[in-house]
């Protein structure tokens, strides 16, 4: 197992990336994005999860977070486990034109790892990077918020509904985050 991106400082501020296996674009549908938001909200209210920035793209999620109780790895594990189960349950219970394809992708990914049962939604990596300076934090927040702009989904970061760019621009949003007030943060 790679040790390059492990969460070594459990209470430190981290930039994280969760990727869907095989790049499956599950989050092109709001029902699945909402599962991620609900999980973040629950972890914030019940598990000491502090979320400072995020974006949910079609096949990955970027975020900046830490744990007030010093268990970021455990919280991330729980978020990914919960969202995986809910996503699979939703695929099976709601109208989904891509049901067979999605379940096939997730089943094939699970069959390649001993620790999985039937389905694997997320890759095992979190690409955790410890954030150590205000400039580095500001750089990552700008990167997160401008993901939808670079993907040409929106023209302005704050127009993307599944991102904390709206919070940083003072707009209403689906999820309240702890906005960091660093001198270098600029929403473009």
Protein Blocks (a to p, Z undefined) as FASTA:
>chain_A
ZZklccfblmbccddddddehhiafklpfklmmmmmmmmmmmmmmnopacfbdcddfkbc
cdddddfkopaklmmmmmmmmmmmmmmmmmmmmccfklmmmmmmmmmmmmmpfkbckbcf
bdfbeoiacdfbfklmmmmmmmmmmmmmmnomafbfklpmbbcklmmnopacfbdcdddd
dfklccZZ
